[in-house]
Amino acid sequence: MKHMFKLNIAIVFLFFISIGLKGQTIPKEELVFLTSEWKGERFPDGRPRIPDDIVERAKKIGIDDAWTVLNNEGYTNQFEGNWKMIHDDVAVVGRALTAMYMPSRPDVETNIKARGHAEGRKGNTNSWPIDMLTQGDVYVADGFGKIDAGTLMGATLATSIFSKSGNGVVFNGSARDLETVKELQGFNAFVRDFHPSFLEEMVTMGLNVPIRMGAAIVLPGDLVIAKQEGVLFVPAHLAEQVVATAEFVALKDVFGFEMIKTKKYTTGEIDSQWTDKIKSDFITWLKGKPELGKMTREELDKVLSKRTW
């Protein structure tokens, strides 16, 4: 496994060398290429812009159900666990804006800062990703797991992040000022740990670039779903499918419980491929419960056509 991680890091270096980063950001055409399965709207920087309603719906789905959909589609490297959180009950859901950090080296950091400041970037390099945030973004940073002196955020930066994005963060690194940050209502952070130190000997090597978060790959614009179980990074082109299927699984469970309780159908019938009669009964049942949402027979057939759960 260690050899695989070393190989991944080497590939990342070769990737940046091959595309020639300007200002540490990936060229728009390269990002469009990497996310070519996405056919919808994009941000000016090239990131897929998942519709707001999909993001809002994603806040209510189960991460286990969403993971199952991705796994069935062959996307097996999208989840990472073992996080510490500020709040156990505050989900962080939105579109990924990524940053990659590396251990600092004087000549590299000097050149990066000089170029960034010439382009109008302010302050230290760890503030640059924050300046790029828009409403709904989730700041996702690979700080290579550094804890002591790996604090990518304290109270001041957390306030700035929340004011710009209205959202939380996911850091493969640490954060500080826990007691103060906890007072930001609605804000949450998924980090490796908390530490009282200040950030030292780290430099931003990539902004809005593909990154590795533990065992997961993350692309700018991915749908981030961070809950107690861990963090799932959903490729933008699968976001709607994942959300719709996860929503249906939750409805199916409620419907199935009622049908089994009234002895209209057996557990085996509910958990197997549905007959036309069960499908019709489900649509009728859902129409009687408008608070649970709407679904047409065509939408139901589409969801069930890929059923492997």
C-alpha positions as CSV (number, residue, x, y, z in Angstrom):
1,M,0.0,0.0,0.0
2,K,2.9,2.4,0.8
3,H,4.4,1.8,-2.6
4,M,1.0,2.6,-4.2
5,F,0.9,5.9,-2.3
6,K,4.4,6.8,-3.4
7,L,3.5,6.0,-7.0
8,N,0.4,8.2,-6.7
9,I,2.5,11.2,-5.5
10,A,4.9,10.6,-8.4
11,I,2.0,10.7,-10.8
12,V,0.7,13.9,-9.3
13,F,4.2,15.5,-9.8
14,L,4.3,14.4,-13.4
15,F,0.8,15.6,-14.0
16,F,1.7,19.1,-12.9
17,I,4.9,19.2,-14.9
18,S,3.0,18.0,-18.0
19,I,0.3,20.7,-17.9
20,G,2.5,23.5,-16.7
21,L,0.6,25.2,-13.9
22,K,0.0,28.9,-14.0
23,G,-0.5,30.5,-10.6
24,Q,-0.9,27.0,-9.2
25,T,-4.3,26.5,-10.9
26,I,-5.1,23.9,-13.4
27,P,-5.8,25.2,-17.0
28,K,-9.5,25.4,-17.7
29,E,-9.3,23.1,-20.7
30,E,-7.5,20.4,-18.7
31,L,-10.2,20.5,-16.0
32,V,-12.9,20.3,-18.6
33,F,-11.1,17.3,-20.1
34,L,-10.8,15.5,-16.8
35,T,-14.5,16.1,-16.1
36,S,-15.7,15.6,-19.6
37,E,-18.5,13.3,-18.5
38,W,-20.2,16.4,-17.0
39,K,-22.5,18.0,-19.6
40,G,-24.0,20.8,-17.6
41,E,-23.1,24.3,-16.6
42,R,-19.6,25.2,-15.4
43,F,-18.0,27.9,-13.3
44,P,-15.7,30.4,-15.1
45,D,-12.7,28.3,-13.8
46,G,-14.1,25.2,-15.5
47,R,-15.5,23.4,-12.4
48,P,-18.7,21.6,-13.0
49,R,-21.6,23.5,-11.4
50,I,-23.9,21.0,-9.9
51,P,-27.4,22.6,-9.7
52,D,-28.3,24.0,-6.3
53,D,-31.4,21.8,-5.9
54,I,-29.2,18.7,-6.3
55,V,-26.9,20.0,-3.6
56,E,-29.8,20.7,-1.3
57,R,-31.3,17.3,-1.8
58,A,-28.0,15.7,-1.1
59,K,-28.0,17.0,2.4
60,K,-30.9,14.7,3.2
61,I,-29.7,11.4,1.8
62,G,-27.9,8.6,3.5
63,I,-24.1,8.4,2.8
64,D,-24.3,4.6,2.9
65,D,-26.9,4.6,0.1
66,A,-24.9,7.1,-1.9
67,W,-21.8,5.0,-1.5
68,T,-23.6,1.9,-2.8
69,V,-24.7,3.7,-6.0
70,L,-21.1,4.8,-6.7
71,N,-19.7,1.4,-5.9
72,N,-22.2,-0.3,-8.3
73,E,-21.1,2.1,-11.0
74,G,-17.4,1.1,-10.5
75,Y,-16.4,4.2,-8.5
76,T,-14.7,2.5,-5.6
77,N,-12.1,5.2,-4.6
78,Q,-14.5,8.0,-3.5
79,F,-14.8,7.5,0.3
80,E,-12.5,8.4,3.1
81,G,-13.1,7.9,6.8
82,N,-11.3,8.5,10.2
83,W,-12.0,12.2,10.7
84,K,-12.4,14.4,13.7
85,M,-15.3,16.9,13.6
86,I,-16.3,20.1,15.3
87,H,-19.9,19.0,15.4
88,D,-21.2,15.4,15.0
89,D,-24.6,16.5,13.8
90,V,-23.7,19.1,11.1
91,A,-23.3,17.7,7.6
92,V,-21.0,19.4,5.1
93,V,-22.4,19.2,1.6
94,G,-21.5,21.2,-1.5
95,R,-19.2,21.5,-4.5
96,A,-15.5,20.8,-4.0
97,L,-12.9,23.6,-4.3
98,T,-9.6,21.9,-3.9
99,A,-6.1,22.7,-2.8
100,M,-2.9,20.7,-2.5
101,Y,-0.2,21.4,0.0
102,M,3.4,20.1,0.2
103,P,6.3,20.5,2.6
104,S,7.9,23.8,2.0
105,R,11.2,24.3,0.2
106,P,12.7,27.8,0.3
107,D,13.4,28.3,-3.4
108,V,10.0,26.8,-4.4
109,E,8.0,28.9,-1.9
110,T,9.8,32.1,-2.8
111,N,9.0,31.6,-6.5
112,I,5.4,30.6,-5.9
113,K,4.7,33.6,-3.6
114,A,6.4,36.0,-6.0
115,R,4.3,34.8,-8.9
116,G,1.1,34.7,-6.9
117,H,1.6,38.3,-5.6
118,A,2.3,39.5,-9.1
119,E,-1.1,38.0,-10.1
120,G,-2.8,39.9,-7.3
121,R,-3.0,37.1,-4.7
122,K,-2.8,38.4,-1.1
123,G,-1.1,37.1,2.0
124,N,0.3,33.6,2.6
125,T,-0.4,30.8,0.2
126,N,-2.9,29.1,2.6
127,S,-5.2,32.1,2.2
128,W,-5.3,31.8,-1.6
129,P,-7.9,29.0,-1.8
130,I,-10.1,30.8,0.6
131,D,-10.2,33.9,-1.6
132,M,-11.5,31.7,-4.5
133,L,-14.5,30.3,-2.6
134,T,-18.1,31.0,-3.7
135,Q,-21.4,30.2,-1.9
136,G,-22.0,26.5,-1.6
137,D,-18.3,25.5,-2.1
138,V,-16.6,23.0,0.2
139,Y,-12.9,23.8,0.7
140,V,-11.2,20.4,0.4
141,A,-7.4,20.5,1.1
142,D,-4.8,17.8,1.1
143,G,-2.3,18.8,3.8
144,F,-0.6,15.5,3.6
145,G,-1.8,14.5,7.0
146,K,0.3,17.0,8.9
147,I,-0.9,17.7,12.4
148,D,1.8,19.7,14.4
149,A,2.3,23.0,12.4
150,G,-0.2,21.6,9.8
151,T,-3.1,23.8,11.0
152,L,-4.7,25.0,7.7
153,M,-7.3,27.0,9.6
154,G,-7.9,28.9,12.8
155,A,-10.7,31.0,14.0
156,T,-10.0,33.9,11.6
157,L,-9.7,31.8,8.5
158,A,-12.7,29.7,9.6
159,T,-14.8,32.9,9.8
160,S,-13.6,33.9,6.3
161,I,-14.3,30.5,4.9
162,F,-17.8,30.4,6.3
163,S,-18.7,34.0,5.2
164,K,-17.6,33.3,1.6
165,S,-19.0,29.8,1.2
166,G,-21.7,29.4,3.8
167,N,-20.1,25.9,4.2
168,G,-17.5,23.8,6.0
169,V,-14.2,22.2,5.2
170,V,-12.5,18.9,4.7
171,F,-8.8,18.9,5.5
172,N,-6.3,16.1,5.3
173,G,-4.5,18.1,7.9
174,S,-5.3,19.9,11.1
175,A,-7.0,23.0,12.5
176,R,-6.7,25.1,15.6
177,D,-8.8,27.4,17.8
178,L,-11.4,24.6,18.3
179,E,-13.3,26.3,21.2
180,T,-13.7,29.5,19.2
181,V,-14.6,27.9,15.9
182,K,-17.3,25.8,17.6
183,E,-19.2,29.0,18.1
184,L,-19.7,29.5,14.3
185,Q,-23.3,28.2,14.1
186,G,-23.8,26.0,11.0
187,F,-20.0,25.6,10.4
188,N,-18.2,22.2,10.6
189,A,-14.8,20.9,9.8
190,F,-13.7,17.4,9.0
191,V,-10.0,17.2,9.9
192,R,-7.4,14.6,11.0
193,D,-6.9,16.3,14.3
194,F,-6.8,19.7,16.2
195,H,-3.6,21.2,17.4
196,P,-2.6,24.6,19.0
197,S,0.3,25.2,16.7
198,F,0.5,27.7,13.8
199,L,1.0,26.6,10.2
200,E,4.6,26.3,9.3
201,E,6.8,24.7,6.6
202,M,3.9,24.2,4.2
203,V,3.2,25.7,0.8
204,T,0.2,25.6,-1.6
205,M,1.3,23.7,-4.7
206,G,-2.1,23.4,-6.4
207,L,-5.4,25.3,-6.5
208,N,-8.5,23.7,-8.0
209,V,-6.5,20.6,-9.0
210,P,-7.1,16.9,-8.6
211,I,-6.1,15.8,-5.2
212,R,-5.9,12.6,-3.1
213,M,-7.6,12.6,0.3
214,G,-6.4,9.4,1.9
215,A,-7.8,6.6,-0.2
216,A,-10.1,8.8,-2.3
217,I,-9.6,10.9,-5.4
218,V,-11.2,14.3,-5.6
219,L,-11.7,16.5,-8.6
220,P,-12.8,20.2,-8.5
221,G,-16.6,20.4,-8.7
222,D,-17.2,17.0,-7.1
223,L,-20.2,16.7,-4.8
224,V,-18.9,16.5,-1.3
225,I,-21.1,14.6,1.3
226,A,-19.5,14.7,4.7
227,K,-21.4,13.1,7.6
228,Q,-20.6,11.1,10.7
229,E,-19.6,8.0,8.8
230,G,-17.0,9.9,6.7
231,V,-16.7,11.8,3.5
232,L,-17.9,10.8,0.1
233,F,-16.7,12.6,-3.1
234,V,-19.3,12.1,-5.8
235,P,-18.2,12.8,-9.4
236,A,-20.3,15.7,-10.7
237,H,-21.8,13.7,-13.6
238,L,-23.1,11.1,-11.2
239,A,-24.5,13.5,-8.6
240,E,-28.1,13.5,-9.8
241,Q,-28.2,9.8,-10.2
242,V,-26.7,9.2,-6.8
243,V,-29.1,11.6,-5.1
244,A,-32.2,10.3,-6.9
245,T,-31.3,6.7,-6.2
246,A,-30.5,7.3,-2.5
247,E,-33.8,9.2,-2.2
248,F,-35.7,6.3,-3.7
249,V,-34.0,3.8,-1.4
250,A,-35.2,5.8,1.6
251,L,-38.8,5.9,0.2
252,K,-38.6,2.2,-0.7
253,D,-37.8,1.3,2.9
254,V,-40.8,3.3,4.2
255,F,-43.1,1.8,1.5
256,G,-41.8,-1.7,2.1
257,F,-42.3,-1.5,5.9
258,E,-46.0,-0.5,5.4
259,M,-46.6,-3.2,2.8
260,I,-45.0,-5.9,4.9
261,K,-46.9,-4.7,8.0
262,T,-50.2,-4.8,6.2
263,K,-49.2,-8.2,4.7
264,K,-49.8,-6.9,1.2
265,Y,-46.3,-8.0,0.1
266,T,-43.7,-10.2,1.6
267,T,-40.1,-9.1,2.5
268,G,-38.9,-11.2,-0.4
269,E,-41.2,-9.4,-2.9
270,I,-40.1,-6.0,-1.7
271,D,-36.4,-6.9,-1.7
272,S,-36.5,-8.5,-5.2
273,Q,-37.0,-7.0,-8.6
274,W,-40.4,-5.3,-8.5
275,T,-43.4,-6.5,-10.6
276,D,-45.6,-4.0,-12.5
277,K,-48.2,-4.4,-9.7
278,I,-45.7,-3.4,-7.0
279,K,-44.5,-0.4,-9.1
280,S,-48.1,0.8,-9.6
281,D,-48.9,0.4,-5.9
282,F,-45.7,2.3,-5.0
283,I,-46.7,5.3,-7.3
284,T,-50.2,5.3,-5.9
285,W,-48.8,5.1,-2.3
286,L,-46.4,8.0,-3.0
287,K,-49.2,10.2,-4.4
288,G,-51.0,9.8,-1.1
289,K,-47.9,11.1,0.7
290,P,-47.0,14.4,-1.1
291,E,-44.7,15.4,1.8
292,L,-42.3,12.6,0.8
293,G,-41.9,13.9,-2.8
294,K,-43.0,13.0,-6.3
295,M,-41.9,10.3,-8.8
296,T,-43.3,9.3,-12.2
297,R,-43.5,5.8,-13.4
298,E,-40.8,6.6,-15.9
299,E,-38.5,7.9,-13.2
300,L,-39.2,4.8,-11.1
301,D,-38.4,2.5,-14.0
302,K,-35.1,4.3,-14.6
303,V,-34.0,4.0,-11.0
304,L,-35.0,0.3,-10.8
305,S,-33.3,-0.5,-14.1
306,K,-29.9,-0.3,-12.4
307,R,-31.0,-1.9,-9.2
308,T,-28.3,-4.1,-7.5
309,W,-29.2,-3.2,-3.9
